[in-house]
Amino acid sequence: MKPFILNVLRAAVYELRFTNSAKGYAVCSEAVEICKARGFGKLSGFVNAVLRNIQRAAQAGERFLPEDGPERLSVEFSTPRWIVDIFEKTYGAEGARDLLRSLSERPRVCVCPNAARITKAGLAEVLSAEGVTAEDFYPEREDCLIIRETSDISELRAYKDGLFHVASASALASLDPLSGRTPENALILDACAAPGGKSFALAGKFPGASITAADIYPRKVGLIRDGAERLGLSAAISAETADMTKFAPAFEKKFDIVIADCPCTGLGLLRKKPDIKFSRAPGDIETLARLQREIAENCVKYVKPGGLFLYITCTLNPAENADNAGFIESLGGAPLEAREILPRELDSDGFFTALFGF
């Protein structure tokens, strides 16, 4: 089959089997019209015949997939079987279905007000004046607004004036364990900082803090500097190029707080980065878990005695989360707080965060 025809059939069969958005005859009719519109009129009869046969078979009770189980979840949520298996093993069958459904929803656009310049309510007013709908979706948080009715955020006057930066509610919530535990004028290392969202949020959360935002890629370090300058936070944030898999003597026991938002499989980000499902492979888990441990092993050496280490990932996978938290504990970290943020909790991304004292 020609790839275009195959994909028209795939989309139509998915709609027939897994959605209630249209009647069967309408699905078949639309598939035929799409083929004609794209110059495949001679094959439109073939497409119609295949879909009508599938429709009749379904009406007769013929099963194309098991009624439940990992194979069905894999097809229903367009997710590779190995990811489904991880979720089922971790959360059970119903938990996996609930998680996959949540990760398939449309992502919200969340912004964090620049606390140095404006309040959440003030930002909502400014955005409204620009024609942007700002929704206080998280009334208990001062660092989150959901925005709608906008296309290119970087063209907004409020963005150019440094009144906010983009950050998911879950990413911001991953920093919550530091609240009430951060000393005044703290020295903070954001060890895997790009694109800078956590550093920007920390500068607003702890106005007296001095933050070193490090990343291995010079281009990304440049983006952090640009963002800090736009937000008027350059005095609080110093962006540096550094490889956290290599020990840096200049950082040893220097910081009150070290944060490592480590590279990971990103399975908590599937709402806004669905391509991760197909760009990742099962072998990536051990490779990334090993990299995370290398980073953590160096980063804990940068914590002052009595300081804090915050380990963060944006994945939902025990090998990269709970197992690595156990590894950090074996390095001498005293567990203070650990939290898995599931997508449905904040209607946002999936994150894991664990705080340790050293």
N, C-alpha and C positions, 0 to 999 in steps of 0.2 A: 504493500500500500504506500501511496505517497504520504510523506510525513504530515502534510496539512490535513489530508483526509483522516489519517489515523488519529490526529489530535482533536479534530472535530468529533469523531466518534467517542473518544475517551471523555471529552467534556460532556457530551450528551448523555452517555451511559452513567457518568457520575451523577448528573442532575436527576436522571431517572431513578437511580438506586438510593441516593443519599440525601436528597433535598425535597422539600415540599413547596418549592418556589413556583412551580409551573405544572400544568397538566401534561400528561404524556404526549398527547397529540401535538401540543404546542412545542415541546422539546424537539420532536421529530421535524416539525415544519420549519422551525428556526434553523436547525442544522442543515436542512436542504437549501434554505435561502442563503445561508452563509457560503455554502459551496458554490452556488450560482454566482453570487456577488464577487467571488474571488476567481472566477474563470474556470470552475470545475463543474459546469452544468452537466456535462456528459456523465459525470460520476454521481450526480445528485440522486438518481434512482437507486443506485447501489447503496448509498448512505441511508436513504429512506427505508429500503428493504431490511438492512441489517438492524436498524433501530426498531422497526415495527416487530421484527422477530424477537428481539430482546424484550420489548414491551409485552408481547403476548406471553412469552415464557415466564416473565415476572408475574403477570396476572394469573398464570396457571399454577403459581407457587413454586416454580423452579428456583433453586438457590444458586447464586453465583459465588457466594462467600459464606463462611460460617456466620450464624446469627450473632456470635460474640467471640471474643478472644483476640489475641495479638494480631493475627492476620487481618481480621476485619478492621481493627483500629488503625493498622498501618495504611490500608487503602482509604478508609473513611477520612482520615486526617492527613493524608498525603505525607506520611512520615516513615522513614526507613525502619525496617523491623528491629534493627539493633537498638534504636532509640526507644521504641515502644517497649522492648524487653527490659531496658534499664528502668523505665518508669513503672512497669508492672511489678518488677522485683522490689522496687523501693516503696511504692505507694499502694500496691494491690491493684486488682483489675478495675474497680470503680474509681479509685484515685487516679489511675493512669488515664482513664477516659475523661474525667473531670479536668485533669491537667492539660491534656491534648486539646480539649474543647476550648479552654481558656487561652491557650497559646495560639489558637487559630483565629482569635478575635482581632478586630481592627485596633491597632495601637492608638493610644491617646497621645497628644502632643502636650507634654508637661514642661513648664518653665519655672525657674527658681528666681524670685526677685533678688536683686542686688541689695542686701540689707544695708550696705553703706550709703545707699542713695535713695531708697524708696521702700515703702511697706508693701505688703501684699495687696491691701485695699487700694493704695495709691497706684500701683501698677495696673490693677484691673481697670481703674478709671482712665488712665493714659491709653491703654490698649483699646478700650471701648471708643475713645475719641478718634482712634485710627481705623475704626470699623471692625475691630477684632473682638470676637466674643470670648470673654475670659470667665471661666466658671470656677467657683470656689468648691471644687470637688472634694477637697480634703480640709474641712473646716478646722480640724484639730491641729493642722500643720501650718506654720507661717512661711514655709519655704516652697510651697507648691501651688501652682495655678494650672488649670487645663485651658488651653486656648483652641478656638475653632475659627472658621471663616478667614483663613489666611493661607497664602501660598508660600512665597519666599520670605521666610522670617527675617533673613538678613537685611531685607529692604525696609523693614519697619523702623520708624524714627526712634521708638523706644529701645530697639536693639542697638542701633548706631550710637545712641546716647548712653549705652552701658547700663540700662536699667534691669536687665535680666540675662540669664544664660539658660540654655536648654539642658534639662536633666530629668531623668525619670524619677517618679516618686519612690520606687524601690531603691534606686541608687542613693537617693538622699536619705532614705530610711536606714540604709546600711551603715550610716555614720552615727545613728542614734546612740549606740552604746557609749560614745565619747561624752555625751551630755552629762554634766554633773561630775565628770571625772577629769576634765581637762584643766590644768593649772593656768593661772593668769600669765599672759605673755609666754605661752608655751612655744617651744621649738618643735615643729612638726615636719616629718618627712613623708611626702606622698610618693611612694617608691615606684609605682607604675602609673604615672599621672595622666598621660595623654588620654583624651584631648583636654583635660584640665578641669572638668566639671566638679570633681570632689574637692580639688584645691580651692576653686572659686567658692564653693559652698562653705568650706571650712573657714575661709577668710570672713565670710558673713556671720558664721556661727560663733566664732571666737575672735572678736575684733583686735585683740592685742597679740594674736599669734604671729609668729614668723614661720612661713611655710616654704620648704624646699620641694619643688615639684620636679621630679626626675623622670626621664624616659630614655630608652636606648636609642631612639631614632631622632637625629637632629632636626628633621623637618617637623616632626610632631612637637618637639621642644619649642620650635618657632611658633607653632600654633598656640601653645600655652602662653607664650610671651605676648602674642597678639591679643589673645583673649583677656589676659590680665590688664593689658594697657587699655583696652576698650572699656573694661569695667572699672578702671581707676584703682586697680589692686596691685599695681607693680611694686609698691613699697612693701606690701605684705608677702608677695609671692616671688620667689627667685626660681627661675626655670633652668635646669641643668641637664646635660646629657650624661647618662650614667647607665652602665650595664649591671643590673642587680644580681646577675648570676656570678659576678666577680666581687670579691671582698674589697671594700674601699676603706683603707685605714683612716682617712680624713673624717669618715662618718662614725667611727667607732665610739659607742656610748655617748653620742652627741645629742640625741633627741629625746624629748619628753614623750613623744608619741611617734610611732612609725606605722604607716598604713601601707599594706600591700594588696592592691586590687589586681590580682595576678591574671596573666593570660590563661584562658580556659576554653573549654569546648563551646561555651556560649549557649547552652541549651535553654537557659532562662530568657533568651532574647528572641525567640522564634517568632513572636508577634511582629517585630519590626525588621527582623533579619531572617526571613524564612529560608534564604539560600543556605544558611548554616546546615540545614538538614541534609543537604546534598554535597556540601563542600567538606564536611567532616567525615571521618571514617572511624571504626571501632578502635583501630590502633592508635588514634590520637589521644585517647584517654590516658594511657600509661605514659606516653611521651610528655603530655602536658602536666600530669600529676608529678612527674619527676622534676620538670622545670619549676613547678610551684614550690616544691620542697627545697630546691636549690635557692630560689629567691628568699623563701622564708628563713632558711638557715643563715643566710647572710644578714637579712634585715633585722633579726632579733639581736644581732651583735651591735646594731646601731642604737639600741634603746638604752637610755640611762638607767642605772639601778633605781628601781621604784617606778619606772616608766611603763608605758603601755604599747602593746603590739596588736593591731587590728588587721585580721586576715579576711579578705573579701573575694568572692567570685560571683560571676553572673551566670552560673550554671546550676543544674539540679541533678547532681550525680555524686553519690557518696564517696567515690574514689578521689574526687577532687575537693570534697567538702569535709565531711565528718572524719574521713580517714586522715586527711592532712591536718585537721585540728588535733587529732591524736598525736601526729608526728610533732607538731609544734609544742604540745604538752611535754613530749619526751625531751625537748630541747631545754626544758626548765620553765616553760610558761605555765603560770597558774591560771586556769580557766575562770573567767569572770562572767562571761555572757556569750551565748551562741544562739543564733536565730536563722531559720530558713524562711525566706519571704517567698511564698508561692504567688503566682500571678493573680489569682482570684482575690488575694488578701487586700491588695491596693489597686486592683484592676490595672496592673502594670507588668513589669518584668519579674522574672524569678531571680532571686539573689540568695547568697549565703554569707553570713558575717559572724565572726568569732573574735572575741576580745580576750587578751591575755595580759597578765601582769608579770613583770620581770624585775 
